[in-house]
């Protein structure tokens, strides 16, 4: 018996005066954005305990901002924030400091090899005792996952963000260091540990003909006293220096994010059809949760499986090698139910009030690319190529889709024709009323760089062509990037504003539900500075619906489900969706609170996951018990057994919310009103915290 557990969530509202009667409008001038949408989503007990609530250190005693020391490389030691971050640095390691006047700690690590190569592995040295780290690494070729530790040897291959913390005598002495492996010319860097307890960076082009012996600006390093401000500052600096991507604040936000959505994937999978789409929209609308945003997922395109059959059946492994034949819809969308895709889109907008319709496609057209013998695809000079995965990717979890593509190949479009391909496809979709696209299977590009100038150059060519086509054919930057966690894509996103934050929601996999919530929250630390993270769809009539619904309310991203037609729980949906189909989004990406950053909320058997966010006039913290229901699939042998039922207690304070000063105003006196969902009570205090205990949300027999 595995028990998936959830604790409590509280909204933290800044009170201009004493609380009034118990209602969603109490203690603020108008209803806090998340109180109105989340009330009742989370049930659990809270008790108030007298204690002093402290704010995170952000200034010195005289009120001036703390001055962090510059980053220096001295006598084999890398010093950040006045602390030794790496010791025993080899002589080939280089440092380029002073890259940003406003951030004296910002610098780049590099190295010089004896001979040129398309792939180098450089040692940086070892991490001294006293530091602990959080890694975001590519667990699969498509997706990142978090891992925590202290020793350099434990840093997993394909680490794309390494956040480190070292505490001193008090909270004011805590230093955070950030290491971001970057793109440097045609090369891409990643971090990894090794058995000798050294931290290394891998530097690779993905094309044997693209070689160098110098890694100059390979790993960005910065330090500060606030991990969230450090991340934001660092991404802004890195984006200005590199010029290949943009911070989320400079991007256009797609309007559909403020409307409730429905995706066809888990409702139909590839059997999606016009009748089913209309049935799903109608049942949601009649139940009081009208979708204004629709994703027609995989299953609408004209594809072909070119491979041999065995006993009359196609080999299952060839499914991911199927290829695109035409730019228009398949026969399912041309018949009695609708004349064509345009007829369907027109009908659902007029009949069901849908405002935005997105269509799914892969970055290469389809999973296996395009059919090279198709009359339509011949216009784009396609050719069949075979992916080659980086040693870092195969060091973690192999993916069945990549196994198929490596065996059967990918029909890739000539990079010089890729904009033409996207423009032709998107102009057709736009002409029939489609408003945007969800583009999947993006990280496959890193495996196709051979003969094309390398993975970075090829990825950037495709990504920028995609963004230009979106800008030309659709209004409002209507693009969702998916399966795109390779830093090649992340650091090539000049305009893309929305990206999926983790592996799919998988309704048939009970052990993955808690992992999903933890994964999206931690991944949003990095992704949330470049994109609005999409925490994926869920199903409202699923045993984890309240668990997922609460997380989506905190996410700061879109809220959409993938219910089968007629299979809904409107008690869950009406806590997220307003009668007109709109939703209320938080200000930023939902992220773990500071005291959760270096804990494992899935497997250590003791840590709760707290996720914070801000609204216009309030803040919100959700507390989740993700222990016991599943395991991260890290490739380490020393993973200890975690009991399937874990009861946890912890603490919650308004000081868990970062940047409260953004919503308090200059006259704030320190008083804070806290709304408890279950009891519908407000508490008003100047100094307090809560003791919280997890409770059983549901039980699922996994035996």
N, C-alpha and C positions, 0 to 999 in steps of 0.2 A: 504494500500500500504506500503510494507516494502522495504526500500532501503538499499542494501548492498554496503558499500562504501570502497574505497581504496584511500589512499593519494598518496605519491610518494616514490620512493626508489632511493637512490643515492649510487654510489660506491665511496668510499673514497680512493684515490690513493696517495701514497707518491711520491712526485715529486723530482727527482734528479736535475732537471733544469726547465727552463721556458717551458710552454706548447707549443706544436707545432700545426699543423693543426688539425681540428676537426675530430678525428677518434678514433677507439677503442684502438689504440696503443699510443695515445698521453699521454705524461707525465710519461711514464714508459718505461722500456727497451723492454718489450713485452706486448701484450694485457693483461690487468688484467683479471683474470680467470672468474670473474662474469660479467664483462662488455660485453664480447663477447657472453655470453649465455642469458643475461637478457635484453639487449637493446630493448626498445620498449615494454617490458612486462607491464611496469607501466607508465601511463600517468598522468600528473598533472602539476600544475604551481608551480614555486619556485621563490622567490625573495630574494636577498642577502641583509642582514642588517649588518651594521658595529657593531661589538661587539668583545669582547676579548674571545677567546677560551681558556679554562683552561683544564689542564690535571687532572686526578683523583689523589688525594694524595697518594703517594707511598713511600715517604721518608721524613725524618726530614730535618731541615734547613741545617744541615751539610752534607746531602746526605746519611746518614746512614738509614737503614730500621727502621720504627717505631717499638718500643717494646711494645707489648700488655701485659697487666697485666695477671698474672695467674688467673685461675678460683678458687674461694674460697667459702666455705660455712661457714659463720660466724654469730652467733647469729640470726639464722633463716633467713638469707639473702643469696641468691646465687649471687656472684659478678663475672662479666665477663668484661674484658676490662676496669676495673676500675669503672664499672657502676653496679647498682643493677638490675639484670635481673628478679629475683623472690623474692618476700618478703613473710613473714609469712610461711616459710617452716616448716612443721611438724617435730617433733623430729625423726620420723622413717625414714626420708629421709637421704640418705648417699651420699658421694662424694668420688670418687677415682680420685685424681688429679695426675699430673705428668706422664701421660701415654705416652707422646712423648717429648723427649728432645728438638726437633726442634720447638715444638709448645707448649709453656708454658700454653696456654689457653685451651689445650685439656684435657678433663676429662670425667668421666662417672658418671651419677646420678643413684642411686639405692634406694632401700627401703627394710625394713624388716617388715613382717607381724607377727601377733600373732600366726597364725596357718598355716600349709601348705594347699595349694589349687592348682587346675589347672588353676585358673583365679583370678587375683587380680586387683583391681583398687586403685592406690595410689595417694593421693593428693601431688602436689609439692609446692603449694602456689599460689599466685596471681602475675600477671604481673603489675608492677608499671606504672603509667602514664608516657607518653613520648615515650614509645616504640610503634612501629607498626609492624605488622607481615604479612608474606606470608606463607600460609599453602599449601602443596600438600597432598591431602587426597584421599582416595579411595571413590569416589562418588558411584561407583558400585564395586562389588567384583573384576571385571577384570581391572578397569581403575581408574587412579588418575585424579584429577581436581584441579585447584587453587582456593584459596579464600584468601581475605585480610581482615584485621581488626586491632583492637587495644586492645580490652578487652579479657581477658582469657576465658570468657564465650562463646565467638564466635568461638573458635577453634573447628572445626568439629571433630566428631568421625573418627577414622581411619586415623588421620594425620600421615604421614610418613616422612615429612620434615617440620620443622618450622624455617624459616629465619626471624630474627628480626632486626630492625634498630632503633637506637636512635641518633638523631642529637644533636650537641652542638652549640657553638657560630659560628661555621663555618664548611665548608666541611671537614676540617682537623680534626675536633673533632667528626666526625660521627663514631659510633661503630656499627658493625654488630655482631650478635650472631647467632649461628647455633645450632639447636637441632635435632639430628637424632635418633629416636627410633630404636634400633638395635635388633639383634638376640643374645640372651644370653643363651648358652647351648641349651636346648630343648624348650626354651620359646621365644616368639616374643613380642616386645613392640610396642605400638602405643600411640600417644598423643590425648587428647580430653579436651574440656572445660566442665564446668558444670554450672548449674544455680546460684550457690553460687559464681560465678566469680573466680573459681579456675582452675588452669591448672592441669590436671591429666595425669598419664600414666597407660595404661592397660597392663597387663603382663599375657600372656596366653600360654598354651601348646597345646590346642585343643584335649587333651585326658584326661578324668577324672582320669585315673590311673597315669598320669605324674604330680606330684605335687612338690611344693617347698614353702618355706616361705621367701626365700631370692632372691631379684632381685639385682644383684651386678653391672654388666656392662650393664644396660638396656637402658639408654639414653645417647648418645654421645653428648658432649657440646664443642664448640670451639668458638673463637671470632677473629675478625680482622678488618682491615679498608677497605678491598676490598671484596665484597661478592663473586665474581667469584673465586678469588684466595683462599678465605676461603673455598669454596665448594670443590675445587680441592684438597687442602691440607688435608681437613678433610676426604674425601673419601679415599685418599691414606693411611692416618694414620689408619683409621678404617679397611681397607682391610688387612693391615699388622698385626694388633692386632688380628683380628678375624680369618683370614686365610681361610675363606669360600668363598670369592669372590675376584675379581681382578679389578684394575683400568683399564680403557679402553686403556691406553698407553701401557700396557703389553700384550695386546691381538692381535691376528692375524686378520687383516681386510680382509673380503671376497672380492675377486677381482671383483665380479659382481656389486659391488656398483658403479664402475666407468663406467658402461654401462647402456644405456637406457633399461627399461624393460616394459613388458606388463603382467598384471595379468588377469586371466579369470573370476574373481568373478563377478564384476558388469556387465560384458559383457554377461554372461550366467547364473550366480548363479549355482545351482546344476545341471543344464542341460548341463554343459560343455561336449563337444564331439570332436572327432578328426577333423571332417570336419570344425567345427567352429573355432577351434584353428588354422588350416592352413589358413582359410580365414582371420582371424584377423592379423596374421603375414604377410600375403601377402599384405593386404591393407596398413598396416603401412609401410612396406618396399617400396612399389611402390610410396607412397607419399613422401618419402625422410626422414622418421624417422624410420630406421630399428631397431627393438628390438633385442638386443643381450642377453637379460635375460628374461626368461619366468617363471611365476609361474602357474602351473596347480593347481588351488584351489579346494576347496571342490566339490565333485561330481565324482571323478574317482575311489573311493574305493568300495569294496563289503560290503554293510551294510544290516541290517535287522531291520524292525520295528515289534517288537514282541507283540504289543498291540492290543486290540480288536477294531474292526471297528464298527462304528455307521452308519447305513443306507448305508453301502457299502463304507464309507469314513473313513480314519484314523483320529482320533482326532488330531486337530492341535497342541494341547499341547504336544503330544508325539514326535514331530519332534526332539526335543533336546535330547530325550531319545533313539534315534536310536543307534544301536551298530555295531561294526566291526565284520565281519564274517571271512574274509580272508586277507592275507597280499598282495595279488595281485590285479590287476585292475579288474573292473567290466566288464560286457558284452559290454558296449558301446565302449570299447577300444579293443574289439576282434571281428572283423567282416570284412566287405568289405573295409571300409575306412583304416583300419590297422589291421594287424594280431594280434598285441598285443601292449602293452605300449612301449616295446623296439623298435618295428618297427616304431612307431610314432616319438619317440625321435630321432632316427637315421635320419628319413626323414626330420624333421624340422631343424635339425642341418645342414644337407647337402644342403637342398633346400633354406632355409631362413637365413642361417648364424647365427643361435642362438648359443651362446657360453655356456650359463648356463641354465639348466632346473631344477627348484625346484618343488617338489611335496608337497602338503598340507597334514598334518595329525594332529590330536589332541594329546595331551600329553598322554592321556589314550587310544589312538587308534582312537576313534571317540567321538562325544559329550557325548554319554551315555556309553562310555567305550567299552568293548568287549562283544560279546555274549558268555555267560558262557557255553552254550551247543554246541558251534561250535567245530568240530573235530580239527581244526587248533588251536583254542584258548585254548583248554584243555591242551595243552602242557605247558601253562604258569600259571597253577593253579589259574584261575580267580575265583572271588566270587562276589556276588551282595551285595553292601553296600549302605547305604542311607546317603547323605551329611547332616552335621549339621553346619549351619552358625554361625559365631561369632555374639554376640550381636552388635558389632560395625558395621558389614556389614549390618544388617537389620535396623540399626539406620539411614542409608542413603537411597539410592535408591535400592529397590529390583530389581532383574533381572528375566525376564521371563524364561530364560534358567535354572536358579537355581530353580525356582518354579517347573519346569518340572522334574528336576533331584531329587529333594527332594521327589517328589511323586512316581516316577517310579524307582529310584535307578540308580546306576552306576556299571557297570561290571569292577571291578578293578583287575589288574594283581598283583600276589604275588610280593611284593617288592624284594624278593630274585631272582625273575625271570625277573625283568624288563629290566636288561641289555640284557639278552638273547632275549627278545621280540624286543627291539630296534635294536639290531644287526641283527636279522633275517629280519626285515622289511627293514632296510637300506642297508643291503648287497644285497637284491633282487633289490631294486631301483637302486643301484649303478651298478648292473650287466646289467641293461637294459639302462644305459646311463644317468640316473638322477644324477645331480651334487650336490644336497642339498635339504633341507626341510624347510618348514615353519611350525612351531609347535604351535598349537592354544590351547585355553581353558586351559591354564596352571594353573591359580589361583584356579581352582576347588580343587587342592590338599589340600589347607588349610582347607577344609571342611571334609576331609576324614581321619583325624588323629586318630580317635577313634580306639583303639585296635592295632594301628601301631606305637606307641611310640610318637604320637603327630604330629602336622602339620609341624613343622620345620624339624624334623627327616625324615618324609616321603617325603616332598618336596625335601630336599637335596639328598635323595637316588635316586629319579627319575631324578632330574636335572643333577646330576653328571653322572648317567648312560647314559643319553641322550648325554651329551657332549663327553663321552668316545666313544660312538658308532659313533657319527659324526666324531671324529678324526680318527677312524679306517676305516670308509667306504667312506668318502668323502674328497676330497682335499680342502684346503683353508678355513677351519672353516665355511663351508657353512650352516649356521643355522640362521633363523629368529625366535625369540621368540615373541609370541603374546598372548594377554589377560593374561599378566604376571606381572601386577603391584603390586602384593602383595610383601611386603618386604621379605617374605619367599623366593621368587624366586630371587628378585633383589640381595639379599645378599647371594645367593647360586650360583651365576654366575661366576664360575672360568674361563671359556673359552668363553662362549657365548658373541659375540661381537655386535650383532644387535638385537634391540628390538623395537617393535611398540610403538609409543609415546602417542597414545590416542585411543579413540573410533574410529570406522571406518569412512571413508569418506562415506557419505550417499547421493547419488545424488538425491533422491526423497524427501529429507528433507531440504527445503530452509532455515529454521531457524537455522540449525546446521552448516552452512558453516563458519560463522565468529567465532563461538565457537571453531570449529576444529583448526583454525589457532592459536587462543589464547591458546588453550589447549596444543597443541604440543610444542609451544614455552616455556611456563612456565614449563611443565613437563620435558623438556630437561635440566633444571637447575640441577636436580638430575640424571635423566637417562643418560644425556650426559657425566657424569664422569665415568660411568660403561659400557655403550653401545654406539654405534652409533645409535641415535634415528631414527627410520623409521617413517616418517610423513605420510605414507600411500599413496596409489594410488589416482588418481583423473581422471576425464574424460576431454579430451581436447575440446570436443564440448559440453560444459556445460556452463550455463550462469555465473558460477563462475570460469571458467577455468583460466583466467588471474590472478585472486586473488590467486587461489591455485598454479598456476605455479610459480608466484613470490615467494611464500613461500617456495616451493620446491627448488628453486634456492638458497635460503638462508640457507636451512636446514642443510647442511653438510652431508646429508644422500643420499640414493638412490632416483632416479627419475624414476617413472614408472606410467603408466596409466592403466585404465581398460575400454578402449573404446570398444563399440560394433564394429564388423567388418564393415568397410566402413563408420563409423560415427566418423570422426576425424576433427580437426581444425589444419592444418599444419602450419598456421601462429603462433599459440601458440607453437606447438611442436618444430619448427625449432629455436625458441629462447632458447630452452633447450637442444636440441640434435644436435650434430655435424654430418656431412654427413656419417661418418663411424660408427655411432651408439654410440659413446662415449659421456659422459657428463663431466662437470667440477664441481667438488665438492669443497666446502669450507673446511677450515682446521678443524673447530670444529663444535659442535652442535650449531645451531642457537638458540639464547636466547634473552629475552627481555633486552633492555638497562637498565642501572642502575636506571635511573629516572622513569622507568615503573614498577619496581619490586613490588611496594606496591600499585599500582593503579589497578582498575578493568576496563580493556579496552573493556569489553563487555556490562556492565550495568550501569556504573556511569554517562553516558551521556556526558562526557567531556574529557576522556583520550584516546589518540591515543596509538596504539601498535607499538613500534619501536623494530625491531629485528636486531641484529648485528652479524657479522662474519668476519673472516680474510681469506685471500687467500695468495698465495705465495708472491706476490709483491703488494698487495692492500688490501683494506677492503671494506665492503659493509654494508649498513644500509637500511632496508626496512621499510616503514611506512604504517601502515594499519589502516583504520577506521573500527573497528569491532562493533561499537555501533549501537543499534537500530534494528538489524535484528533478534535477538534471546535473550533468557534469560538462564543463568545458572539455573539448576534445584535444587538449594540448598533448603533444607527443613527449610527455615526461613520465617516467616510470614511477616516480615517488608520490604520485597523487594518492592521498589517503582516502579511506572510505568515509563517506559523509552519510550520516543517518538520514533516512527518508522523511522523518518528522523532526523538525528543529524549532523549538520555542526560543524566541529571542526577545530580549529587552534592550532598550536604548534610550537616547535622549534627543530631544528636538527643541530648538531655540530659534527665535527670530533672527539671531545672528548667523544661522545657517544660510540665510539669504544674502547673496552678494549684492553690492551696489544699491542698497536701500535708499541711499541719498538721492538716487535718480527720481524717486517718486515722493519723497517726504517734503521737499521744499525747505527753504532756509529757516523757517520758523518752527520746525519740528522740535519738540521738547523731549523726545526719547520715548514717549508713551507708544505702546503698540497694542492693537486689538487683534485677537486671534479667534478665528471662527472654527468651531469643531463641527464637522459635517454630521456626525451621528446624533449628537444631542441638540444641534441647532442653537448652540450657545456661543456668545462672545465672551472672551475674557479680556479685561483691560488691565495692563500692568506696565510699570516702568522696567522692572527687572524680574525675569522669570525664565524658566525653561520647563519643558514637559518631560515626564517619564512616560515612555510608550512601550507597549507590549504587542507582539504580533498575535494574530488570531487566524483560525482556520477559515480559508475562503471556500475551498472545495476539496473533495477527495476523489482520486481517480485510481482505480485498481490497475496496476501495470503488470501484474503477474500473468 
